[in-house]
Amino acid sequence: MTQHALTLSFSIVNRDKWNSLSEKDRNYLAKKFAEQNTTAQDEVLEYQEDTFGKLESQYGMTVYRPEDIDLQAFVDNSSAYLSKNFTDSKYDGWWAYRNNAQKWISENYNEPRI
């Protein structure tokens, strides 16, 4: 469990429709969207623990959790691999997406991410 994937729950609202709502309604919806995201994250974590727990208990698989590994070494090695092997210009769009995602994650989470 390297925490290299992020599950997102998001809501999309047409800008004109959003702007036509009262501030009270926008605040209410923003609160509900945040609650939805928290619920989705909790469900993913519960599913993950249940699934990996079964793999461990029923099939003898060893699952390494973040506290069991050097997560920063994983991030550093993965980043070095990507930088070395994905240099062709056809990856430019992917790099832009990755860098924007990394920036957003670093602003919103404390854990290191790839």
Number of C-alpha atoms within 10 A of each C-alpha: 14 18 14 12 9 10 10 10 13 11 11 7 9 8 8 8 8 14 11 11 12 10 11 9 12 14 12 11 15 13 12 12 16 14 12 15 17 14 13 16 16 12 12 13 13 11 12 13 12 12 11 17 16 13 14 13 10 9 10 10 12 11 12 11 11 13 9 10 12 10 20 15 10 17 17 14 13 15 13 11 11 13 11 9 8 13 11 7 9 9 11 12 10 12 16 11 12 13 13 12 15 15 12 11 16 13 9 9 9 8 11 16 22 20
